[in-house]
Structures are given as C-alpha cells and as structure tokens.
Amino acid sequence: MMRRTMLFLPGNAPNMLINGDVLGADSIIFDLEDAVAPDEKDAARILVRNTLKYQKPTACETIIRINPLDTQEWRADLEEVIPCRPDLIMPAKAGCGQDIKVVADYMAQIEEQAGIQVGSTGILPLVETVLGVEKAFEIASAHRRVAGLFLGGEDLTADLHCKRTKEGQEIFYARSRIVCAARACGLDAYDTPFTDVEDMQGLVKDSQLARSLGFSGKAVISPRHVETVNAVFSPAPEEIQYARDVVEAIEEGKRQGKGAVSLRGKMIDAPIVKRAMQILDMERQMMGGDFQ
C-alpha cells in the first residue's frame, strides 16, 4: 500500500469528510480523537459512520483515528465504524503490544457480529508517547492486522517535556526508532505532520528529512500540504531512470554470464538492485493510480 500522504480530517466537519477523496491524499484520516471536543464525540462518530456508509471515498484509503484505550470512547468508536468497513483503524497513544491485541480482539467481535470477515480491517498504531516509542517493535509485531507504524510528534514532545521545533532534533531518536521497528517487522513507517501550514519551505525540508530516514510517507493537517509531500515521497525522474538502468544492466550481465556488473563506474550489488526494484514498484503504482 502506497501512503505518501495521509490527510487528517476532523470527524465533526461534514463538508471536509464528504470531499476528502478529491484532495489528492493517498489516505484520509477521519479523526475522532484530538480534533473533536468531548461533548461532540457521539455526534462525530455518527457523522463518520454515515460518511463511510453513504459516501465512502473511492479515490483514497480511509483510516479512522479512535480514542485512546484509557478513555470510555474507543469501544463506541469501533462499534460505529467497523460495520462500515474502513480500511484501517488508528488507535491513539498506542503504548504496548497488549493495547493492539485488545483493540484487535474487540474489532473481531464487531466484525463477527456484523457478518464481516474477521481480520479484514487493519490497524495502524499511532505511537505518540515515550512508552510507545520504547515498545515500538512490540507494537509492530503484536498482531497480523498491524499495517505499519505512525509517529505522532506533538503528544510525544509533551511526554518528553520538551519543545516541539520545526528542525525536529528533539524527535530524531523517536523517528529512527519507529522506522527500525517497522522495517524489522516488514512494515512501513509514517512520519508526524509538519504543523506550520504557511511554511512551505519548512515542509519540504522536514519531508525530505523524513524520507531520508526511511519513512514511506507523512501525515498532513492541511490540504495545502498534500501536493508537496506527495512530490517528496515520490521517486524523481532521475531516480526512476537510474533504477531502470540498474535492472537493464543486471539483465545484460545475466545474458553475458557475468558474475559482477558495473554501472557508471560503480559495482551493482544486491542492495542497489533491491532499491531499484522498490523505485520501479512505486512508479508502477503511481502510473496505475493504484495505491493499494
């Protein structure tokens, strides 16, 4: 699944919910947690349910951020939305593997009651606490439903007792830890949003840093950020051409019976070939409009 951009939409904003799939993001996140005031939780989950039931986006993936397990809201969130078949559930403040198992078990109960194939809805844990970062591998490997790891920088820095900055040095360790844990489980990792809507140059820099660390995509809080983040997390034309040259060189080497192949004066080894295949796979998904 290609998730270059995941756009947060408040669960209590009907106009945004019904127009989410025309904003260009690969995934949209219907937010039932931070974006919704406590006295609006019931109304928001019903609105999200109805959006999924009657106007479910078809041009992008749908993710539902539910409330944390230490609240009274998360079960009601799942009861409303699971029967409407969202693609993923995003548990907020995932702190350990047991949190994921608890959510997965309750999802299974609802799926069974609704006549839905058990396990058909995935989980994308939102890691945004110090405990969650330290237990990232445990979370990633907790259940077969887990589709990746998502880093939340705002709550994490509050938990760290430090200031959230545009430069992001305070979350460098957490970013690296999340990527390593996800990749160790064969999963993708997704970066926290850049929260300054007006600073497009800062957005580019932050997105490039995230990609350089191994993230597959990044969340955004504004439709204005979608195009920029999509571009950063898409292979550039020169990357695609180099990947094609690598594959061509390897194939030519095989035809000639060569045990070692060089391209542009550099030996081509297995990691280079693997990266080339990843780039070409991304190109195929983008050309086909298939982000699943």
Residue frames as qw, qx, qy, qz and C-alpha x, y, z in Angstrom:
[[0.000, 0.887, 0.462, 0.000, 0.00, 0.00, 0.00],
 [0.425, 0.289, 0.002, 0.858, 1.39, 3.38, -1.03],
 [0.281, -0.868, -0.398, 0.093, 0.73, 6.03, 1.62],
 [0.460, 0.324, -0.067, 0.824, 2.78, 9.06, 0.69],
 [0.153, -0.267, 0.190, -0.932, 0.27, 11.39, 2.30],
 [0.292, -0.485, -0.820, 0.082, -2.32, 10.82, 5.00],
 [0.074, -0.411, -0.045, -0.908, -4.61, 13.81, 5.49],
 [0.090, -0.309, -0.770, 0.551, -6.24, 14.38, 8.87],
 [0.256, -0.416, -0.380, -0.786, -9.88, 15.50, 8.71],
 [0.262, -0.121, 0.597, -0.748, -11.92, 16.40, 11.82],
 [0.029, -0.250, -0.964, -0.080, -14.64, 13.85, 12.44],
 [0.087, 0.670, 0.599, -0.431, -17.16, 16.60, 13.14],
 [0.101, 0.548, -0.237, -0.796, -16.65, 18.56, 9.90],
 [0.715, 0.386, 0.568, -0.130, -19.18, 17.20, 7.37],
 [0.510, 0.829, -0.103, -0.204, -18.05, 19.28, 4.40],
 [0.004, 0.694, -0.714, -0.089, -14.47, 18.08, 4.77],
 [0.576, -0.113, 0.802, -0.105, -15.45, 14.45, 5.29],
 [0.725, 0.505, 0.448, -0.137, -17.52, 14.17, 2.11],
 [0.495, 0.850, -0.173, -0.047, -14.88, 15.92, 0.00],
 [0.568, -0.644, 0.487, 0.158, -11.87, 14.11, 1.39],
 [0.783, 0.052, 0.542, 0.302, -11.20, 11.91, -1.60],
 [0.526, 0.777, 0.199, 0.282, -10.77, 14.82, -4.00],
 [0.245, -0.948, 0.193, 0.068, -7.93, 16.44, -2.04],
 [0.559, 0.679, -0.472, 0.054, -5.16, 14.30, -3.53],
 [0.345, -0.554, 0.713, -0.255, -4.02, 12.37, -0.47],
 [0.411, 0.146, -0.886, -0.159, -3.39, 8.65, -0.71],
 [0.382, -0.404, -0.807, 0.196, -5.21, 8.19, 2.61],
 [0.240, -0.582, 0.023, -0.777, -7.57, 10.30, 4.67],
 [0.315, -0.120, -0.806, 0.487, -7.82, 10.02, 8.43],
 [0.419, -0.657, -0.327, -0.535, -11.23, 10.68, 9.94],
 [0.267, 0.236, -0.633, 0.687, -10.24, 11.94, 13.39],
 [0.575, -0.613, -0.458, -0.290, -12.45, 11.06, 16.35],
 [0.676, -0.350, -0.379, 0.526, -9.82, 11.98, 18.93],
 [0.356, -0.320, -0.145, 0.866, -7.99, 15.30, 19.28],
 [0.001, -0.172, -0.381, -0.908, -10.00, 17.14, 16.63],
 [0.445, -0.518, -0.568, -0.459, -13.29, 16.51, 18.43],
 [0.237, -0.442, 0.433, -0.749, -14.36, 18.15, 21.70],
 [0.058, 0.001, 0.947, -0.316, -15.56, 15.76, 24.45],
 [0.438, 0.382, 0.530, -0.618, -19.20, 16.87, 24.16],
 [0.584, 0.535, -0.242, -0.561, -19.16, 16.24, 20.39],
 [0.175, -0.325, 0.920, 0.133, -17.78, 12.69, 20.40],
 [0.511, 0.318, 0.774, -0.196, -21.15, 10.98, 19.89],
 [0.503, 0.768, 0.130, -0.374, -22.15, 13.25, 17.02],
 [0.129, 0.708, -0.609, -0.335, -18.74, 12.91, 15.35],
 [0.285, -0.169, 0.938, 0.107, -18.70, 9.12, 15.33],
 [0.537, 0.525, 0.621, -0.225, -22.23, 9.04, 13.89],
 [0.373, 0.832, -0.138, -0.387, -21.19, 11.52, 11.20],
 [0.021, -0.542, 0.799, 0.261, -18.12, 9.44, 10.31],
 [0.454, 0.127, 0.878, -0.077, -20.25, 6.29, 10.28],
 [0.540, 0.684, 0.393, -0.294, -22.74, 7.87, 7.88],
 [0.233, 0.785, -0.426, -0.383, -19.97, 9.17, 5.65],
 [0.171, -0.322, 0.916, 0.167, -18.49, 5.68, 5.38],
 [0.460, 0.308, 0.812, -0.185, -21.92, 4.14, 4.85],
 [0.470, 0.754, 0.424, -0.175, -23.32, 6.52, 2.25],
 [0.398, 0.906, -0.140, 0.017, -20.41, 8.50, 0.77],
 [0.787, -0.426, 0.301, 0.328, -17.32, 6.41, 1.38],
 [0.127, 0.791, -0.436, -0.410, -14.32, 7.80, -0.52],
 [0.940, 0.261, 0.217, 0.027, -13.34, 5.72, -3.53],
 [0.558, 0.757, -0.224, 0.256, -10.18, 7.54, -4.65],
 [0.127, 0.592, -0.634, 0.481, -8.22, 7.01, -1.44],
 [0.513, -0.158, -0.807, 0.245, -7.87, 4.84, 1.62],
 [0.438, -0.698, -0.072, -0.561, -9.95, 5.54, 4.73],
 [0.484, 0.029, -0.691, 0.537, -8.43, 5.47, 8.22],
 [0.462, -0.762, -0.253, -0.377, -10.29, 6.15, 11.47],
 [0.260, 0.316, -0.619, 0.671, -8.35, 7.56, 14.42],
 [0.612, -0.584, -0.500, -0.188, -10.13, 6.30, 17.52],
 [0.337, -0.817, 0.246, -0.398, -9.79, 7.49, 21.09],
 [0.184, 0.473, -0.812, 0.287, -7.16, 6.01, 23.46],
 [0.609, -0.209, -0.764, -0.048, -7.80, 2.88, 25.45],
 [0.262, -0.192, -0.631, 0.704, -7.71, 4.79, 28.74],
 [0.326, 0.026, 0.019, -0.945, -10.96, 6.56, 27.76],
 [0.508, 0.271, 0.728, -0.372, -14.57, 5.42, 27.62],
 [0.486, 0.623, -0.070, -0.610, -14.85, 6.34, 23.94],
 [0.059, 0.450, -0.787, -0.417, -12.81, 3.84, 21.93],
 [0.284, 0.181, 0.941, -0.020, -15.27, 0.95, 22.07],
 [0.398, 0.701, 0.425, -0.412, -18.11, 3.15, 20.90],
 [0.180, 0.683, -0.440, -0.555, -15.87, 4.44, 18.08],
 [0.057, -0.210, 0.934, 0.284, -15.26, 0.90, 16.86],
 [0.340, 0.393, 0.821, -0.236, -18.90, -0.15, 17.23],
 [0.391, 0.750, 0.172, -0.505, -20.00, 2.65, 14.94],
 [0.286, 0.736, -0.431, -0.438, -17.36, 2.46, 12.21],
 [0.297, -0.281, 0.896, 0.174, -16.24, -1.18, 11.87],
 [0.567, 0.411, 0.705, -0.111, -19.52, -2.35, 10.26],
 [0.437, 0.855, 0.059, -0.273, -18.98, 0.32, 7.56],
 [0.899, 0.175, 0.190, 0.354, -15.67, -1.24, 6.51],
 [0.031, 0.944, -0.305, -0.124, -12.95, 1.42, 6.87],
 [0.750, 0.469, -0.441, 0.152, -9.55, 0.30, 5.60],
 [0.535, 0.133, -0.595, 0.585, -7.65, 0.90, 8.83],
 [0.503, -0.826, -0.240, -0.083, -8.21, 1.76, 12.47],
 [0.410, 0.503, -0.386, 0.655, -5.66, 4.06, 14.10],
 [0.625, -0.650, -0.406, 0.151, -5.57, 3.59, 17.88],
 [0.063, 0.871, -0.206, 0.443, -4.32, 6.79, 19.52],
 [0.285, -0.707, 0.543, -0.352, -1.46, 6.66, 22.02],
 [0.958, 0.019, -0.285, -0.027, -0.58, 3.00, 21.45],
 [0.286, -0.811, 0.464, -0.210, 1.75, 2.16, 24.31],
 [0.346, -0.365, 0.864, -0.013, 2.45, -1.55, 24.08],
 [0.214, 0.053, -0.877, -0.428, 1.63, -4.71, 22.20],
 [0.031, 0.368, 0.877, -0.308, -1.22, -5.55, 24.57],
 [0.271, 0.500, 0.156, -0.808, -3.01, -2.34, 23.53],
 [0.356, 0.309, -0.603, -0.644, -3.06, -3.58, 19.94],
 [0.170, -0.093, -0.980, -0.043, -4.29, -7.03, 20.94],
 [0.147, 0.432, 0.655, -0.602, -7.14, -5.54, 22.96],
 [0.370, 0.497, -0.108, -0.778, -8.25, -3.39, 20.02],
 [0.301, 0.234, -0.809, -0.447, -7.87, -6.28, 17.57],
 [0.025, -0.201, -0.961, 0.188, -9.94, -8.62, 19.74],
 [0.269, 0.524, 0.472, -0.656, -12.77, -6.10, 20.05],
 [0.349, 0.450, -0.416, -0.709, -12.65, -5.44, 16.31],
 [0.173, 0.062, -0.957, -0.224, -13.01, -9.19, 15.73],
 [0.144, 0.381, 0.808, -0.427, -16.12, -9.32, 17.92],
 [0.346, 0.584, 0.128, -0.723, -17.74, -6.50, 15.98],
 [0.279, 0.372, -0.683, -0.563, -16.77, -7.96, 12.61],
 [0.041, -0.097, -0.994, -0.011, -18.25, -11.32, 13.55],
 [0.212, 0.511, 0.638, -0.537, -21.48, -9.74, 14.74],
 [0.341, 0.635, -0.080, -0.689, -21.71, -7.67, 11.53],
 [0.869, 0.343, 0.356, 0.000, -21.07, -10.65, 9.27],
 [0.340, 0.868, -0.359, -0.041, -17.75, -9.22, 8.10],
 [0.873, 0.187, -0.362, 0.269, -14.70, -11.38, 7.53],
 [0.618, -0.766, 0.041, 0.169, -12.72, -11.31, 10.76],
 [0.634, -0.355, 0.307, 0.614, -9.39, -9.58, 10.25],
 [0.496, 0.607, 0.434, 0.444, -10.43, -7.65, 7.15],
 [0.023, -0.971, -0.017, -0.237, -9.83, -4.26, 8.80],
 [0.700, 0.219, -0.352, 0.581, -6.21, -3.37, 9.53],
 [0.472, -0.837, -0.170, 0.221, -4.62, -1.42, 12.36],
 [0.504, 0.569, -0.146, 0.633, -2.18, 1.48, 12.03],
 [0.568, -0.623, -0.378, 0.382, -0.95, 2.22, 15.57],
 [0.125, 0.880, -0.059, 0.454, -0.28, 5.84, 16.45],
 [0.743, -0.248, -0.325, 0.530, 2.89, 5.90, 18.56],
 [0.072, 0.769, 0.031, 0.635, 2.99, 9.22, 20.41],
 [0.618, -0.761, 0.125, -0.152, 4.24, 8.50, 23.91],
 [0.024, -0.695, 0.714, -0.084, 7.66, 7.76, 25.37],
 [0.641, -0.135, 0.732, -0.188, 6.48, 4.28, 26.34],
 [0.801, 0.519, 0.237, -0.181, 5.17, 3.66, 22.83],
 [0.403, 0.798, -0.448, -0.033, 8.49, 4.63, 21.26],
 [0.215, -0.531, 0.806, -0.150, 10.41, 2.33, 23.57],
 [0.583, 0.077, 0.793, -0.160, 8.00, -0.52, 22.78],
 [0.470, 0.535, -0.266, -0.650, 7.73, 0.20, 19.06],
 [0.269, 0.258, -0.892, -0.257, 8.87, -3.27, 17.96],
 [0.151, 0.187, 0.902, -0.359, 6.47, -4.92, 20.39],
 [0.444, 0.519, 0.279, -0.675, 3.63, -2.83, 18.93],
 [0.413, 0.503, -0.514, -0.558, 4.61, -3.51, 15.33],
 [0.307, 0.177, -0.928, -0.119, 4.77, -7.27, 15.91],
 [0.370, -0.035, 0.655, -0.658, 1.73, -7.54, 18.19],
 [0.626, 0.387, 0.594, -0.326, -0.86, -8.68, 15.63],
 [0.462, 0.181, 0.675, 0.546, -1.24, -9.62, 11.98],
 [0.194, 0.866, 0.459, 0.032, -3.63, -6.69, 11.50],
 [0.273, -0.782, 0.099, 0.551, -0.83, -4.15, 12.02],
 [0.670, 0.666, 0.250, 0.214, -0.14, -2.41, 8.70],
 [0.464, 0.544, -0.159, 0.681, 2.66, -0.06, 9.79],
 [0.439, -0.534, -0.419, 0.589, 3.69, 2.40, 12.50],
 [0.123, 0.807, 0.242, 0.525, 2.73, 6.05, 12.65],
 [0.471, -0.144, -0.385, 0.780, 4.68, 8.60, 14.69],
 [0.133, -0.887, -0.366, -0.248, 2.87, 11.41, 16.50],
 [0.513, 0.272, -0.278, 0.765, 5.28, 14.20, 17.36],
 [0.223, -0.625, 0.030, -0.748, 3.09, 16.66, 19.24],
 [0.806, -0.529, -0.046, -0.263, 1.97, 14.41, 22.09],
 [0.888, 0.018, -0.237, 0.394, 5.38, 12.77, 22.17],
 [0.346, 0.440, -0.255, 0.788, 7.22, 16.03, 22.82],
 [0.497, -0.616, 0.067, -0.607, 4.75, 16.86, 25.57],
 [0.945, -0.309, -0.110, -0.016, 5.51, 13.47, 27.11],
 [0.758, 0.201, -0.202, 0.588, 9.24, 14.17, 26.72],
 [0.329, -0.842, -0.196, 0.380, 8.82, 17.56, 28.47],
 [0.406, -0.241, 0.334, 0.816, 10.49, 19.34, 25.56],
 [0.335, 0.631, 0.041, -0.698, 9.56, 21.92, 22.96],
 [0.709, 0.407, 0.542, 0.197, 8.40, 20.83, 19.53],
 [0.069, -0.672, 0.279, 0.682, 10.50, 22.60, 16.90],
 [0.705, 0.628, -0.090, -0.319, 10.50, 22.81, 13.12],
 [0.219, 0.644, -0.731, -0.056, 14.02, 21.41, 12.99],
 [0.926, -0.098, -0.206, -0.302, 12.84, 18.25, 14.79],
 [0.331, 0.471, -0.753, 0.318, 16.06, 17.38, 16.61],
 [0.434, -0.284, 0.600, -0.609, 14.01, 16.53, 19.70],
 [0.874, 0.116, 0.301, -0.363, 12.24, 13.66, 17.87],
 [0.425, 0.596, -0.647, -0.212, 15.21, 12.37, 15.85],
 [0.131, -0.239, 0.942, -0.195, 15.66, 9.35, 18.11],
 [0.587, 0.270, 0.596, -0.477, 11.94, 8.55, 18.03],
 [0.645, 0.593, -0.201, -0.439, 11.85, 8.80, 14.26],
 [0.295, 0.497, -0.812, -0.075, 14.78, 6.43, 13.90],
 [0.287, -0.090, 0.886, -0.353, 13.34, 4.00, 16.45],
 [0.672, 0.384, 0.351, -0.527, 9.95, 3.89, 14.73],
 [0.604, 0.589, -0.421, -0.334, 11.47, 3.26, 11.30],
 [0.133, 0.404, -0.902, 0.076, 13.76, 0.49, 12.57],
 [0.434, 0.050, 0.783, -0.443, 10.94, -1.24, 14.47],
 [0.705, 0.479, 0.148, -0.502, 8.59, -1.11, 11.49],
 [0.528, 0.593, -0.561, -0.234, 11.18, -2.30, 8.97],
 [0.104, -0.327, 0.919, -0.195, 12.24, -5.13, 11.27],
 [0.517, 0.244, 0.730, -0.374, 8.66, -6.41, 11.01],
 [0.289, 0.222, 0.746, 0.558, 8.46, -5.89, 7.25],
 [0.067, 0.825, 0.550, -0.107, 6.19, -2.86, 7.65],
 [0.300, 0.594, 0.108, 0.738, 6.24, 0.78, 6.58],
 [0.329, -0.503, -0.433, 0.672, 6.64, 3.77, 8.88],
 [0.129, 0.757, 0.400, 0.499, 4.83, 7.10, 8.56],
 [0.369, 0.054, -0.299, 0.878, 6.00, 10.45, 9.86],
 [0.090, -0.650, -0.536, 0.531, 4.31, 13.05, 12.03],
 [0.317, 0.844, 0.351, 0.254, 2.73, 16.14, 10.39],
 [0.358, 0.056, -0.067, 0.930, 4.57, 19.42, 9.88],
 [0.074, -0.679, -0.681, 0.264, 2.23, 21.76, 11.71],
 [0.024, -0.558, 0.022, 0.829, 3.09, 25.19, 10.26],
 [0.589, 0.592, 0.550, -0.016, 0.57, 25.50, 7.43],
 [0.283, 0.943, -0.029, -0.171, 2.22, 28.60, 5.96],
 [0.223, -0.725, 0.601, 0.251, 5.86, 27.47, 5.93],
 [0.911, 0.381, -0.011, -0.156, 6.07, 25.52, 2.67],
 [0.428, 0.663, -0.583, 0.194, 9.87, 25.62, 2.61],
 [0.335, -0.429, 0.726, -0.421, 9.97, 24.14, 6.09],
 [0.877, 0.113, 0.291, -0.365, 7.53, 21.47, 4.97],
 [0.774, 0.542, -0.327, -0.013, 9.81, 20.43, 2.11],
 [0.158, 0.605, -0.701, 0.343, 12.84, 20.26, 4.39],
 [0.556, -0.261, 0.630, -0.475, 11.00, 18.26, 7.06],
 [0.912, 0.261, 0.125, -0.291, 9.56, 15.85, 4.48],
 [0.629, 0.602, -0.484, 0.088, 12.94, 15.30, 2.86],
 [0.133, -0.509, 0.749, -0.403, 14.44, 14.53, 6.26],
 [0.762, -0.056, 0.477, -0.434, 11.69, 12.00, 6.97],
 [0.889, 0.420, -0.112, -0.145, 12.20, 10.27, 3.64],
 [0.381, 0.649, -0.622, 0.217, 15.97, 10.18, 4.16],
 [0.355, -0.391, 0.725, -0.442, 15.39, 8.36, 7.48],
 [0.032, 0.003, -0.989, -0.146, 13.32, 5.65, 5.80],
 [0.414, 0.383, 0.544, -0.621, 9.74, 6.80, 6.26],
 [0.308, 0.300, 0.797, 0.423, 7.39, 5.79, 3.45],
 [0.040, -0.677, -0.453, -0.579, 5.09, 8.77, 3.84],
 [0.153, -0.023, -0.411, 0.898, 3.94, 11.59, 6.07],
 [0.022, -0.709, -0.691, 0.139, 0.74, 12.80, 7.64],
 [0.124, 0.246, 0.120, 0.954, -0.56, 16.28, 6.82],
 [0.006, 0.517, 0.663, -0.541, -3.06, 18.51, 8.57],
 [0.287, 0.655, 0.041, -0.698, -3.81, 20.79, 5.63],
 [0.777, 0.504, 0.373, 0.059, -4.87, 20.03, 2.04],
 [0.254, 0.933, -0.247, -0.067, -2.29, 22.65, 1.04],
 [0.333, -0.637, 0.692, 0.068, 0.49, 20.28, 2.10],
 [0.884, 0.140, 0.435, -0.102, -0.68, 17.26, 0.10],
 [0.719, 0.689, -0.069, 0.060, 0.92, 18.06, -3.25],
 [0.073, 0.814, -0.545, 0.187, 4.29, 18.95, -1.72],
 [0.570, -0.393, 0.697, -0.185, 4.51, 15.84, 0.44],
 [0.894, 0.334, 0.286, -0.092, 3.36, 13.62, -2.43],
 [0.554, 0.781, -0.273, 0.093, 6.19, 15.02, -4.54],
 [0.162, -0.708, 0.657, -0.203, 8.85, 14.45, -1.86],
 [0.617, -0.201, 0.739, -0.182, 7.80, 10.85, -1.29],
 [0.846, 0.493, 0.173, -0.106, 7.54, 10.05, -4.99],
 [0.716, -0.167, 0.366, 0.571, 10.64, 8.94, -6.92],
 [0.133, 0.760, -0.190, -0.607, 12.16, 11.72, -9.04],
 [0.794, 0.572, -0.091, -0.184, 12.55, 11.14, -12.80],
 [0.306, 0.677, -0.661, 0.104, 16.29, 10.67, -12.40],
 [0.462, -0.302, 0.769, -0.321, 15.72, 8.06, -9.67],
 [0.841, 0.299, 0.336, -0.300, 13.37, 6.15, -11.94],
 [0.651, 0.681, -0.326, -0.075, 15.80, 6.28, -14.85],
 [0.002, 0.596, -0.779, 0.196, 18.67, 5.07, -12.69],
 [0.661, -0.086, 0.664, -0.339, 16.52, 2.21, -11.40],
 [0.843, 0.486, 0.085, -0.213, 15.71, 1.21, -14.96],
 [0.418, 0.723, -0.547, 0.049, 19.40, 1.36, -15.87],
 [0.335, -0.448, 0.783, -0.272, 20.26, -0.86, -12.91],
 [0.801, 0.146, 0.510, -0.278, 17.73, -3.51, -13.91],
 [0.731, 0.657, -0.136, -0.123, 18.84, -3.34, -17.54],
 [0.158, 0.706, -0.680, 0.121, 22.49, -3.71, -16.52],
 [0.540, -0.255, 0.752, -0.280, 21.69, -6.72, -14.35],
 [0.846, 0.360, 0.319, -0.231, 19.74, -8.39, -17.14],
 [0.573, 0.739, -0.353, -0.030, 22.53, -7.72, -19.63],
 [0.138, -0.603, 0.762, -0.189, 25.04, -9.18, -17.19],
 [0.736, -0.018, 0.624, -0.260, 22.96, -12.33, -16.87],
 [0.805, 0.569, 0.050, -0.160, 22.79, -12.69, -20.65],
 [0.435, 0.739, -0.498, 0.130, 26.57, -12.37, -20.86],
 [0.891, -0.173, -0.387, 0.162, 27.15, -14.76, -17.98],
 [0.236, 0.549, -0.410, 0.689, 28.88, -12.13, -15.86],
 [0.551, -0.410, -0.656, 0.312, 29.13, -12.67, -12.14],
 [0.245, -0.579, -0.261, 0.733, 29.65, -8.97, -11.42],
 [0.298, 0.709, 0.453, 0.451, 28.12, -5.96, -13.15],
 [0.280, -0.370, -0.171, 0.869, 29.06, -2.29, -13.03],
 [0.187, 0.805, 0.492, 0.274, 27.09, 0.80, -13.95],
 [0.049, 0.945, -0.041, 0.320, 28.57, 4.27, -14.34],
 [0.348, 0.573, -0.589, 0.452, 31.81, 3.03, -12.82],
 [0.412, -0.375, 0.593, -0.582, 30.21, 1.53, -9.72],
 [0.178, -0.006, -0.982, -0.059, 29.64, -2.13, -8.95],
 [0.622, -0.270, -0.164, -0.716, 25.98, -3.09, -8.64],
 [0.091, 0.090, -0.937, 0.325, 25.33, -5.19, -5.56],
 [0.188, -0.446, -0.873, -0.062, 22.17, -6.69, -4.06],
 [0.073, -0.606, -0.474, 0.634, 21.11, -3.62, -2.00],
 [0.088, 0.348, -0.286, -0.888, 21.29, -1.40, -5.11],
 [0.214, -0.143, -0.827, -0.500, 19.15, -3.85, -7.07],
 [0.170, -0.515, -0.798, 0.261, 16.65, -4.09, -4.21],
 [0.001, 0.559, 0.215, -0.801, 16.33, -0.31, -4.04],
 [0.132, 0.175, -0.553, -0.804, 15.91, -0.11, -7.82],
 [0.207, -0.322, -0.890, -0.248, 13.06, -2.62, -7.69],
 [0.111, -0.586, -0.605, 0.527, 11.39, -0.61, -4.92],
 [0.060, 0.439, -0.116, -0.889, 11.57, 2.56, -7.02],
 [0.210, 0.020, -0.726, -0.655, 10.11, 0.83, -10.07],
 [0.173, -0.446, -0.875, 0.078, 7.33, -0.65, -7.96],
 [0.015, -0.585, -0.353, 0.730, 6.45, 2.84, -6.72],
 [0.130, 0.285, -0.421, -0.851, 6.41, 4.07, -10.31],
 [0.189, -0.211, -0.884, -0.372, 4.01, 1.30, -11.33],
 [0.119, -0.566, -0.731, 0.362, 1.66, 2.16, -8.51],
 [0.032, 0.553, 0.090, -0.828, 1.65, 5.85, -9.39],
 [0.143, 0.166, -0.624, -0.750, 1.19, 5.24, -13.11],
 [0.249, -0.294, -0.887, -0.256, -1.68, 2.88, -12.46],
 [0.386, -0.459, 0.025, -0.800, -3.30, 5.08, -9.84],
 [0.830, -0.304, -0.459, -0.090, -3.23, 2.05, -7.58],
 [0.038, -0.630, 0.529, -0.567, -2.26, 2.92, -4.02],
 [0.813, -0.329, 0.315, -0.363, -3.26, -0.41, -2.55]]
